[in-house]
């Protein structure tokens, strides 16, 4: 169980570090404004500030987001997971901390 928790948390940590680095580069202005990374950085910046993806309301008031497809990528992953831990990843962290600190 501990090994599974370590694997799950490590994958989450690597994912969040990678996206945090991209966000830092975006905020520093180090990305070309025409690039896909810049668009991802803008969406991550909004996600970090508000906890939600940037929304665009239609004429009926329903809110859509173009960033969801951009952040989801090829694997259909969770968008908020680029910067935040999921519940199962938090549980994995709790298992590791319990094992380490009792």
Biopython code that builds the backbone (N, CA, C, O; Angstrom):
import numpy as np
from Bio.PDB.StructureBuilder import StructureBuilder

atoms = [
    (1, "UNK", "N", (0.821, -1.189, 0.000)),
    (1, "UNK", "CA", (0.000, 0.000, 0.000)),
    (1, "UNK", "C", (0.870, 1.260, 0.000)),
    (1, "UNK", "O", (0.564, 2.226, -0.698)),
    (2, "UNK", "N", (1.934, 1.248, 0.769)),
    (2, "UNK", "CA", (2.820, 2.405, 0.824)),
    (2, "UNK", "C", (3.486, 2.632, -0.527)),
    (2, "UNK", "O", (3.600, 3.774, -0.973)),
    (3, "UNK", "N", (3.921, 1.581, -1.174)),
    (3, "UNK", "CA", (4.572, 1.710, -2.480)),
    (3, "UNK", "C", (3.608, 2.307, -3.510)),
    (3, "UNK", "O", (4.003, 3.155, -4.310)),
    (4, "UNK", "N", (2.370, 1.874, -3.491)),
    (4, "UNK", "CA", (1.361, 2.423, -4.415)),
    (4, "UNK", "C", (1.122, 3.905, -4.131)),
    (4, "UNK", "O", (0.981, 4.700, -5.060)),
    (5, "UNK", "N", (1.074, 4.276, -2.857)),
    (5, "UNK", "CA", (0.883, 5.681, -2.480)),
    (5, "UNK", "C", (2.066, 6.526, -2.937)),
    (5, "UNK", "O", (1.883, 7.639, -3.431)),
    (6, "UNK", "N", (3.274, 6.004, -2.773)),
    (6, "UNK", "CA", (4.465, 6.737, -3.205)),
    (6, "UNK", "C", (4.463, 6.953, -4.715)),
    (6, "UNK", "O", (4.794, 8.038, -5.192)),
    (7, "UNK", "N", (4.090, 5.924, -5.461)),
    (7, "UNK", "CA", (4.036, 6.042, -6.924)),
    (7, "UNK", "C", (3.001, 7.070, -7.352)),
    (7, "UNK", "O", (3.262, 7.904, -8.218)),
    (8, "UNK", "N", (1.836, 7.004, -6.745)),
    (8, "UNK", "CA", (0.772, 7.929, -7.105)),
    (8, "UNK", "C", (1.154, 9.368, -6.776)),
    (8, "UNK", "O", (0.938, 10.271, -7.584)),
    (9, "UNK", "N", (1.718, 9.578, -5.599)),
    (9, "UNK", "CA", (2.086, 10.935, -5.207)),
    (9, "UNK", "C", (3.244, 11.460, -6.049)),
    (9, "UNK", "O", (3.257, 12.635, -6.417)),
    (10, "UNK", "N", (4.207, 10.611, -6.356)),
    (10, "UNK", "CA", (5.344, 11.057, -7.175)),
    (10, "UNK", "C", (4.883, 11.506, -8.552)),
    (10, "UNK", "O", (5.359, 12.522, -9.059)),
    (11, "UNK", "N", (3.970, 10.771, -9.163)),
    (11, "UNK", "CA", (3.438, 11.162, -10.473)),
    (11, "UNK", "C", (2.746, 12.525, -10.384)),
    (11, "UNK", "O", (2.907, 13.368, -11.266)),
    (12, "UNK", "N", (1.977, 12.734, -9.316)),
    (12, "UNK", "CA", (1.295, 14.011, -9.122)),
    (12, "UNK", "C", (2.295, 15.133, -8.904)),
    (12, "UNK", "O", (2.137, 16.225, -9.450)),
    (13, "UNK", "N", (3.308, 14.871, -8.121)),
    (13, "UNK", "CA", (4.329, 15.882, -7.848)),
    (13, "UNK", "C", (5.045, 16.303, -9.129)),
    (13, "UNK", "O", (5.258, 17.493, -9.361)),
    (14, "UNK", "N", (5.411, 15.345, -9.948)),
    (14, "UNK", "CA", (6.083, 15.658, -11.215)),
    (14, "UNK", "C", (5.169, 16.471, -12.131)),
    (14, "UNK", "O", (5.617, 17.429, -12.761)),
    (15, "UNK", "N", (3.896, 16.096, -12.208)),
    (15, "UNK", "CA", (2.926, 16.813, -13.037)),
    (15, "UNK", "C", (2.759, 18.258, -12.572)),
    (15, "UNK", "O", (2.749, 19.181, -13.387)),
    (16, "UNK", "N", (2.630, 18.446, -11.269)),
    (16, "UNK", "CA", (2.424, 19.785, -10.729)),
    (16, "UNK", "C", (3.686, 20.630, -10.891)),
    (16, "UNK", "O", (3.593, 21.817, -11.205)),
    (17, "UNK", "N", (4.851, 20.045, -10.683)),
    (17, "UNK", "CA", (6.106, 20.786, -10.888)),
    (17, "UNK", "C", (6.260, 21.247, -12.323)),
    (17, "UNK", "O", (6.643, 22.389, -12.577)),
    (18, "UNK", "N", (5.962, 20.358, -13.266)),
    (18, "UNK", "CA", (6.079, 20.699, -14.686)),
    (18, "UNK", "C", (5.157, 21.863, -15.048)),
    (18, "UNK", "O", (5.562, 22.789, -15.751)),
    (19, "UNK", "N", (3.928, 21.810, -14.569)),
    (19, "UNK", "CA", (2.979, 22.870, -14.874)),
    (19, "UNK", "C", (3.280, 24.158, -14.126)),
    (19, "UNK", "O", (3.017, 25.245, -14.641)),
    (20, "UNK", "N", (3.821, 24.057, -12.928)),
    (20, "UNK", "CA", (4.233, 25.247, -12.183)),
    (20, "UNK", "C", (5.386, 25.944, -12.884)),
    (20, "UNK", "O", (5.441, 27.173, -12.923)),
    (21, "UNK", "N", (6.304, 25.168, -13.437)),
    (21, "UNK", "CA", (7.416, 25.737, -14.198)),
    (21, "UNK", "C", (6.894, 26.481, -15.424)),
    (21, "UNK", "O", (7.350, 27.583, -15.727)),
    (22, "UNK", "N", (5.939, 25.877, -16.126)),
    (22, "UNK", "CA", (5.341, 26.544, -17.284)),
    (22, "UNK", "C", (4.636, 27.826, -16.869)),
    (22, "UNK", "O", (4.742, 28.839, -17.560)),
    (23, "UNK", "N", (3.921, 27.798, -15.758)),
    (23, "UNK", "CA", (3.234, 28.981, -15.244)),
    (23, "UNK", "C", (4.240, 30.074, -14.887)),
    (23, "UNK", "O", (4.000, 31.249, -15.168)),
    (24, "UNK", "N", (5.337, 29.708, -14.284)),
    (24, "UNK", "CA", (6.377, 30.676, -13.927)),
    (24, "UNK", "C", (6.966, 31.321, -15.185)),
    (24, "UNK", "O", (7.187, 32.532, -15.220)),
    (25, "UNK", "N", (7.216, 30.516, -16.206)),
    (25, "UNK", "CA", (7.740, 31.044, -17.472)),
    (25, "UNK", "C", (6.718, 31.982, -18.122)),
    (25, "UNK", "O", (7.091, 33.012, -18.684)),
    (26, "UNK", "N", (5.443, 31.633, -18.047)),
    (26, "UNK", "CA", (4.393, 32.497, -18.585)),
    (26, "UNK", "C", (4.380, 33.836, -17.858)),
    (26, "UNK", "O", (4.350, 34.892, -18.490)),
    (27, "UNK", "N", (4.402, 33.790, -16.538)),
    (27, "UNK", "CA", (4.351, 35.020, -15.739)),
    (27, "UNK", "C", (5.582, 35.895, -15.936)),
    (27, "UNK", "O", (5.508, 37.114, -15.785)),
    (28, "UNK", "N", (6.715, 35.281, -16.271)),
    (28, "UNK", "CA", (7.949, 36.024, -16.515)),
    (28, "UNK", "C", (8.014, 36.582, -17.936)),
    (28, "UNK", "O", (8.930, 37.335, -18.267)),
    (29, "UNK", "N", (7.052, 36.216, -18.769)),
    (29, "UNK", "CA", (7.042, 36.688, -20.147)),
    (29, "UNK", "C", (8.032, 35.962, -21.041)),
    (29, "UNK", "O", (8.445, 36.491, -22.073)),
    (30, "UNK", "N", (8.414, 34.754, -20.650)),
    (30, "UNK", "CA", (9.422, 33.998, -21.389)),
    (30, "UNK", "C", (8.836, 33.128, -22.496)),
    (30, "UNK", "O", (9.570, 32.387, -23.149)),
    (31, "UNK", "N", (7.531, 33.207, -22.716)),
    (31, "UNK", "CA", (6.889, 32.381, -23.743)),
    (31, "UNK", "C", (6.425, 33.260, -24.902)),
    (31, "UNK", "O", (6.003, 34.399, -24.697)),
    (32, "UNK", "N", (6.505, 32.728, -26.112)),
    (32, "UNK", "CA", (6.023, 33.419, -27.302)),
    (32, "UNK", "C", (4.498, 33.493, -27.231)),
    (32, "UNK", "O", (3.837, 32.476, -27.018)),
    (33, "UNK", "N", (3.939, 34.684, -27.407)),
    (33, "UNK", "CA", (2.497, 34.874, -27.240)),
    (33, "UNK", "C", (1.659, 34.162, -28.297)),
    (33, "UNK", "O", (0.437, 34.094, -28.165)),
    (34, "UNK", "N", (2.280, 33.640, -29.322)),
    (34, "UNK", "CA", (1.556, 32.874, -30.337)),
    (34, "UNK", "C", (1.631, 31.370, -30.108)),
    (34, "UNK", "O", (1.066, 30.598, -30.882)),
    (35, "UNK", "N", (2.314, 30.953, -29.065)),
    (35, "UNK", "CA", (2.549, 29.525, -28.851)),
    (35, "UNK", "C", (1.435, 28.874, -28.028)),
    (35, "UNK", "O", (0.689, 29.539, -27.309)),
    (36, "UNK", "N", (1.355, 27.574, -28.160)),
    (36, "UNK", "CA", (0.416, 26.775, -27.359)),
    (36, "UNK", "C", (0.773, 26.876, -25.878)),
    (36, "UNK", "O", (-0.116, 26.955, -25.030)),
    (37, "UNK", "N", (2.075, 26.873, -25.563)),
    (37, "UNK", "CA", (2.501, 26.989, -24.162)),
    (37, "UNK", "C", (2.023, 28.301, -23.546)),
    (37, "UNK", "O", (1.667, 28.331, -22.368)),
    (38, "UNK", "N", (2.009, 29.383, -24.320)),
    (38, "UNK", "CA", (1.537, 30.668, -23.802)),
    (38, "UNK", "C", (0.052, 30.578, -23.462)),
    (38, "UNK", "O", (-0.377, 31.072, -22.420)),
    (39, "UNK", "N", (-0.738, 29.945, -24.342)),
    (39, "UNK", "CA", (-2.179, 29.791, -24.081)),
    (39, "UNK", "C", (-2.412, 28.918, -22.852)),
    (39, "UNK", "O", (-3.295, 29.201, -22.043)),
    (40, "UNK", "N", (-1.618, 27.858, -22.715)),
    (40, "UNK", "CA", (-1.723, 27.011, -21.525)),
    (40, "UNK", "C", (-1.330, 27.813, -20.290)),
    (40, "UNK", "O", (-1.988, 27.722, -19.253)),
    (41, "UNK", "N", (-0.260, 28.597, -20.396)),
    (41, "UNK", "CA", (0.172, 29.429, -19.269)),
    (41, "UNK", "C", (-0.907, 30.409, -18.837)),
    (41, "UNK", "O", (-1.122, 30.610, -17.642)),
    (42, "UNK", "N", (-1.590, 31.021, -19.805)),
    (42, "UNK", "CA", (-2.670, 31.961, -19.478)),
    (42, "UNK", "C", (-3.812, 31.244, -18.749)),
    (42, "UNK", "O", (-4.361, 31.767, -17.780)),
    (43, "UNK", "N", (-4.160, 30.053, -19.219)),
    (43, "UNK", "CA", (-5.226, 29.281, -18.561)),
    (43, "UNK", "C", (-4.789, 28.847, -17.159)),
    (43, "UNK", "O", (-5.581, 28.895, -16.217)),
    (44, "UNK", "N", (-3.528, 28.424, -17.021)),
    (44, "UNK", "CA", (-3.023, 28.029, -15.700)),
    (44, "UNK", "C", (-2.989, 29.213, -14.743)),
    (44, "UNK", "O", (-3.268, 29.060, -13.554)),
    (45, "UNK", "N", (-2.648, 30.394, -15.256)),
    (45, "UNK", "CA", (-2.621, 31.597, -14.422)),
    (45, "UNK", "C", (-4.019, 31.890, -13.888)),
    (45, "UNK", "O", (-4.182, 32.208, -12.710)),
    (46, "UNK", "N", (-5.013, 31.785, -14.737)),
    (46, "UNK", "CA", (-6.398, 31.999, -14.307)),
    (46, "UNK", "C", (-6.829, 30.915, -13.327)),
    (46, "UNK", "O", (-7.486, 31.201, -12.326)),
    (47, "UNK", "N", (-6.460, 29.672, -13.616)),
    (47, "UNK", "CA", (-6.785, 28.550, -12.727)),
    (47, "UNK", "C", (-6.154, 28.739, -11.350)),
    (47, "UNK", "O", (-6.790, 28.477, -10.330)),
    (48, "UNK", "N", (-4.897, 29.197, -11.324)),
    (48, "UNK", "CA", (-4.200, 29.419, -10.047)),
    (48, "UNK", "C", (-4.841, 30.556, -9.258)),
    (48, "UNK", "O", (-4.911, 30.500, -8.031)),
    (49, "UNK", "N", (-5.307, 31.579, -9.953)),
    (49, "UNK", "CA", (-5.884, 32.745, -9.275)),
    (49, "UNK", "C", (-7.300, 32.504, -8.781)),
    (49, "UNK", "O", (-7.688, 33.012, -7.729)),
    (50, "UNK", "N", (-8.077, 31.728, -9.536)),
    (50, "UNK", "CA", (-9.501, 31.600, -9.216)),
    (50, "UNK", "C", (-9.936, 30.194, -8.828)),
    (50, "UNK", "O", (-10.989, 30.019, -8.215)),
    (51, "UNK", "N", (-9.136, 29.190, -9.180)),
    (51, "UNK", "CA", (-9.530, 27.808, -8.939)),
    (51, "UNK", "C", (-10.432, 27.259, -10.027)),
    (51, "UNK", "O", (-10.880, 26.115, -9.948)),
    (52, "UNK", "N", (-10.702, 28.068, -11.042)),
    (52, "UNK", "CA", (-11.565, 27.667, -12.149)),
    (52, "UNK", "C", (-10.911, 28.040, -13.472)),
    (52, "UNK", "O", (-10.048, 28.916, -13.536)),
    (53, "UNK", "N", (-11.343, 27.356, -14.525)),
    (53, "UNK", "CA", (-10.862, 27.716, -15.855)),
    (53, "UNK", "C", (-11.558, 28.984, -16.331)),
    (53, "UNK", "O", (-12.682, 29.265, -15.917)),
    (54, "UNK", "N", (-10.897, 29.755, -17.203)),
    (54, "UNK", "CA", (-11.558, 30.955, -17.730)),
    (54, "UNK", "C", (-12.792, 30.557, -18.532)),
    (54, "UNK", "O", (-12.731, 29.647, -19.359)),
    (55, "UNK", "N", (-13.893, 31.225, -18.294)),
    (55, "UNK", "CA", (-15.144, 30.895, -18.953)),
    (55, "UNK", "C", (-15.571, 31.958, -19.939)),
    (55, "UNK", "O", (-15.223, 33.131, -19.801)),
    (56, "UNK", "N", (-16.325, 31.538, -20.929)),
    (56, "UNK", "CA", (-16.833, 32.434, -21.962)),
    (56, "UNK", "C", (-18.327, 32.180, -22.095)),
    (56, "UNK", "O", (-18.727, 31.133, -22.604)),
    (57, "UNK", "N", (-19.171, 33.126, -21.644)),
    (57, "UNK", "CA", (-20.619, 32.893, -21.713)),
    (57, "UNK", "C", (-21.145, 33.028, -23.148)),
    (57, "UNK", "O", (-20.676, 33.866, -23.918)),
    (58, "UNK", "N", (-22.122, 32.192, -23.487)),
    (58, "UNK", "CA", (-22.779, 32.341, -24.783)),
    (58, "UNK", "C", (-23.994, 33.259, -24.625)),
    (58, "UNK", "O", (-24.222, 33.795, -23.541)),
    (59, "UNK", "N", (-24.756, 33.442, -25.669)),
    (59, "UNK", "CA", (-25.895, 34.368, -25.624)),
    (59, "UNK", "C", (-26.989, 33.933, -24.665)),
    (59, "UNK", "O", (-27.786, 34.755, -24.213)),
    (60, "UNK", "N", (-27.032, 32.615, -24.344)),
    (60, "UNK", "CA", (-28.037, 32.111, -23.403)),
    (60, "UNK", "C", (-27.544, 32.107, -21.956)),
    (60, "UNK", "O", (-28.274, 31.712, -21.047)),
    (61, "UNK", "N", (-26.311, 32.546, -21.749)),
    (61, "UNK", "CA", (-25.759, 32.607, -20.406)),
    (61, "UNK", "C", (-25.007, 31.361, -19.968)),
    (61, "UNK", "O", (-24.437, 31.340, -18.877)),
    (62, "UNK", "N", (-24.994, 30.322, -20.795)),
    (62, "UNK", "CA", (-24.245, 29.115, -20.465)),
    (62, "UNK", "C", (-22.760, 29.395, -20.671)),
    (62, "UNK", "O", (-22.361, 29.970, -21.684)),
    (63, "UNK", "N", (-21.952, 28.985, -19.705)),
    (63, "UNK", "CA", (-20.524, 29.293, -19.761)),
    (63, "UNK", "C", (-19.752, 28.117, -20.355)),
    (63, "UNK", "O", (-19.879, 26.979, -19.903)),
    (64, "UNK", "N", (-18.965, 28.411, -21.358)),
    (64, "UNK", "CA", (-18.093, 27.423, -22.001)),
    (64, "UNK", "C", (-16.648, 27.834, -21.780)),
    (64, "UNK", "O", (-16.352, 28.998, -21.509)),
    (65, "UNK", "N", (-15.773, 26.882, -21.896)),
    (65, "UNK", "CA", (-14.362, 27.204, -21.795)),
    (65, "UNK", "C", (-13.607, 26.563, -22.939)),
    (65, "UNK", "O", (-13.759, 25.374, -23.217)),
    (66, "UNK", "N", (-12.798, 27.362, -23.593)),
    (66, "UNK", "CA", (-11.932, 26.834, -24.650)),
    (66, "UNK", "C", (-10.679, 26.225, -24.040)),
    (66, "UNK", "O", (-10.003, 25.413, -24.672)),
    (67, "UNK", "N", (-10.379, 26.615, -22.827)),
    (67, "UNK", "CA", (-9.149, 26.160, -22.175)),
    (67, "UNK", "C", (-9.225, 24.703, -21.746)),
    (67, "UNK", "O", (-8.191, 24.053, -21.596)),
    (68, "UNK", "N", (-10.420, 24.182, -21.548)),
    (68, "UNK", "CA", (-10.539, 22.796, -21.076)),
    (68, "UNK", "C", (-9.923, 21.821, -22.077)),
    (68, "UNK", "O", (-9.163, 20.932, -21.693)),
    (69, "UNK", "N", (-10.243, 21.983, -23.337)),
    (69, "UNK", "CA", (-9.642, 21.126, -24.365)),
    (69, "UNK", "C", (-8.145, 21.325, -24.458)),
    (69, "UNK", "O", (-7.399, 20.369, -24.670)),
    (70, "UNK", "N", (-7.703, 22.557, -24.302)),
    (70, "UNK", "CA", (-6.285, 22.879, -24.348)),
    (70, "UNK", "C", (-5.530, 22.211, -23.201)),
    (70, "UNK", "O", (-4.449, 21.661, -23.413)),
    (71, "UNK", "N", (-6.077, 22.252, -22.008)),
    (71, "UNK", "CA", (-5.411, 21.688, -20.840)),
    (71, "UNK", "C", (-5.566, 20.177, -20.740)),
    (71, "UNK", "O", (-4.719, 19.497, -20.162)),
    (72, "UNK", "N", (-6.636, 19.663, -21.298)),
    (72, "UNK", "CA", (-6.871, 18.231, -21.216)),
    (72, "UNK", "C", (-5.859, 17.464, -22.047)),
    (72, "UNK", "O", (-5.408, 16.392, -21.643)),
    (73, "UNK", "N", (-5.501, 17.997, -23.195)),
    (73, "UNK", "CA", (-4.499, 17.355, -24.031)),
    (73, "UNK", "C", (-4.976, 16.048, -24.634)),
    (73, "UNK", "O", (-6.180, 15.817, -24.751)),
    (74, "UNK", "N", (-4.062, 15.213, -25.007)),
    (74, "UNK", "CA", (-4.363, 13.967, -25.706)),
    (74, "UNK", "C", (-4.964, 12.908, -24.801)),
    (74, "UNK", "O", (-5.740, 12.073, -25.267)),
    (75, "UNK", "N", (-4.627, 12.921, -23.519)),
    (75, "UNK", "CA", (-5.037, 11.852, -22.621)),
    (75, "UNK", "C", (-6.373, 12.093, -21.930)),
    (75, "UNK", "O", (-6.854, 11.218, -21.210)),
    (76, "UNK", "N", (-6.979, 13.248, -22.128)),
    (76, "UNK", "CA", (-8.259, 13.514, -21.481)),
    (76, "UNK", "C", (-8.146, 13.629, -19.971)),
    (76, "UNK", "O", (-9.070, 13.257, -19.248)),
    (77, "UNK", "N", (-7.029, 14.138, -19.493)),
    (77, "UNK", "CA", (-6.799, 14.249, -18.054)),
    (77, "UNK", "C", (-7.587, 15.373, -17.424)),
    (77, "UNK", "O", (-8.243, 16.147, -18.122)),
    (78, "UNK", "N", (-7.528, 15.467, -16.125)),
    (78, "UNK", "CA", (-8.240, 16.498, -15.388)),
    (78, "UNK", "C", (-7.489, 17.824, -15.504)),
    (78, "UNK", "O", (-6.263, 17.868, -15.401)),
    (79, "UNK", "N", (-8.232, 18.888, -15.718)),
    (79, "UNK", "CA", (-7.603, 20.175, -15.934)),
    (79, "UNK", "C", (-7.050, 20.780, -14.651)),
    (79, "UNK", "O", (-5.927, 21.283, -14.650)),
    (80, "UNK", "N", (-7.805, 20.745, -13.564)),
    (80, "UNK", "CA", (-7.330, 21.328, -12.309)),
    (80, "UNK", "C", (-6.142, 20.549, -11.765)),
    (80, "UNK", "O", (-5.350, 21.087, -10.991)),
    (81, "UNK", "N", (-6.014, 19.303, -12.158)),
    (81, "UNK", "CA", (-4.901, 18.474, -11.706)),
    (81, "UNK", "C", (-3.552, 18.947, -12.190)),
    (81, "UNK", "O", (-2.523, 18.459, -11.722)),
    (82, "UNK", "N", (-3.533, 19.879, -13.111)),
    (82, "UNK", "CA", (-2.253, 20.410, -13.559)),
    (82, "UNK", "C", (-1.563, 21.195, -12.444)),
    (82, "UNK", "O", (-0.336, 21.295, -12.426)),
    (83, "UNK", "N", (-2.343, 21.752, -11.513)),
    (83, "UNK", "CA", (-1.764, 22.542, -10.423)),
    (83, "UNK", "C", (-2.123, 22.042, -9.030)),
    (83, "UNK", "O", (-1.486, 22.439, -8.054)),
    (84, "UNK", "N", (-3.122, 21.185, -8.919)),
    (84, "UNK", "CA", (-3.614, 20.776, -7.613)),
    (84, "UNK", "C", (-3.689, 19.255, -7.503)),
    (84, "UNK", "O", (-3.834, 18.558, -8.507)),
    (85, "UNK", "N", (-3.590, 18.756, -6.290)),
    (85, "UNK", "CA", (-3.724, 17.322, -6.033)),
    (85, "UNK", "C", (-5.196, 16.924, -6.078)),
    (85, "UNK", "O", (-6.074, 17.693, -5.688)),
    (86, "UNK", "N", (-5.447, 15.712, -6.560)),
    (86, "UNK", "CA", (-6.803, 15.156, -6.508)),
    (86, "UNK", "C", (-7.024, 14.562, -5.112)),
    (86, "UNK", "O", (-6.099, 14.509, -4.301)),
    (87, "UNK", "N", (-8.237, 14.125, -4.843)),
    (87, "UNK", "CA", (-8.531, 13.513, -3.539)),
    (87, "UNK", "C", (-7.721, 12.242, -3.314)),
    (87, "UNK", "O", (-7.219, 12.004, -2.216)),
    (88, "UNK", "N", (-7.597, 11.434, -4.355)),
    (88, "UNK", "CA", (-6.836, 10.192, -4.191)),
    (88, "UNK", "C", (-5.349, 10.487, -3.990)),
    (88, "UNK", "O", (-4.664, 9.757, -3.273)),
    (89, "UNK", "N", (-4.852, 11.544, -4.614)),
    (89, "UNK", "CA", (-3.448, 11.926, -4.416)),
    (89, "UNK", "C", (-3.228, 12.495, -3.017)),
    (89, "UNK", "O", (-2.176, 12.277, -2.415)),
    (90, "UNK", "N", (-4.212, 13.220, -2.501)),
    (90, "UNK", "CA", (-4.136, 13.697, -1.117)),
    (90, "UNK", "C", (-4.149, 12.524, -0.144)),
    (90, "UNK", "O", (-3.448, 12.537, 0.868)),
    (91, "UNK", "N", (-4.948, 11.515, -0.456)),
    (91, "UNK", "CA", (-4.986, 10.316, 0.374)),
    (91, "UNK", "C", (-3.639, 9.611, 0.349)),
    (91, "UNK", "O", (-3.164, 9.138, 1.381)),
    (92, "UNK", "N", (-3.024, 9.538, -0.823)),
    (92, "UNK", "CA", (-1.696, 8.930, -0.936)),
    (92, "UNK", "C", (-0.688, 9.692, -0.086)),
    (92, "UNK", "O", (0.149, 9.084, 0.582)),
    (93, "UNK", "N", (-0.764, 11.022, -0.109)),
    (93, "UNK", "CA", (0.120, 11.835, 0.727)),
    (93, "UNK", "C", (-0.123, 11.558, 2.207)),
    (93, "UNK", "O", (0.827, 11.460, 2.983)),
    (94, "UNK", "N", (-1.380, 11.431, 2.600)),
    (94, "UNK", "CA", (-1.711, 11.137, 3.997)),
    (94, "UNK", "C", (-1.167, 9.775, 4.416)),
    (94, "UNK", "O", (-0.682, 9.622, 5.537)),
    (95, "UNK", "N", (-1.242, 8.791, 3.534)),
    (95, "UNK", "CA", (-0.701, 7.463, 3.823)),
    (95, "UNK", "C", (0.808, 7.556, 4.040)),
    (95, "UNK", "O", (1.347, 6.965, 4.976)),
    (96, "UNK", "N", (1.481, 8.300, 3.172)),
    (96, "UNK", "CA", (2.935, 8.449, 3.301)),
    (96, "UNK", "C", (3.311, 9.178, 4.596)),
    (96, "UNK", "O", (4.260, 8.792, 5.278)),
    (97, "UNK", "N", (2.565, 10.226, 4.925)),
    (97, "UNK", "CA", (2.871, 10.982, 6.148)),
    (97, "UNK", "C", (2.593, 10.153, 7.390)),
    (97, "UNK", "O", (3.348, 10.208, 8.361)),
    (98, "UNK", "N", (1.509, 9.384, 7.362)),
    (98, "UNK", "CA", (1.188, 8.521, 8.490)),
    (98, "UNK", "C", (2.272, 7.485, 8.698)),
    (98, "UNK", "O", (2.671, 7.216, 9.831)),
    (99, "UNK", "N", (2.752, 6.901, 7.605)),
    (99, "UNK", "CA", (3.831, 5.911, 7.700)),
    (99, "UNK", "C", (5.107, 6.548, 8.259)),
    (99, "UNK", "O", (5.802, 5.948, 9.078)),
    (100, "UNK", "N", (5.396, 7.737, 7.818)),
    (100, "UNK", "CA", (6.651, 8.395, 8.207)),
    (100, "UNK", "C", (6.605, 8.959, 9.624)),
    (100, "UNK", "O", (7.549, 8.796, 10.397)),
    (101, "UNK", "N", (5.508, 9.616, 9.953)),
    (101, "UNK", "CA", (5.445, 10.334, 11.232)),
    (101, "UNK", "C", (4.538, 9.679, 12.268)),
    (101, "UNK", "O", (4.422, 10.165, 13.393)),
    (102, "UNK", "N", (3.894, 8.575, 11.888)),
    (102, "UNK", "CA", (3.081, 7.815, 12.837)),
    (102, "UNK", "C", (1.837, 8.509, 13.148)),
    (102, "UNK", "O", (1.031, 8.009, 13.933)),
]
sb = StructureBuilder()
sb.init_structure("model")
sb.init_model(0)
sb.init_chain("A")
sb.init_seg("    ")
for serial, (resi, resn, name, xyz) in enumerate(atoms, 1):
    if name == "N":
        sb.init_residue(resn, " ", resi, " ")
    sb.init_atom(name, np.array(xyz, "f"), 0.0, 1.0, " ", f" {name:<3s}", serial, name[0])
structure = sb.get_structure()
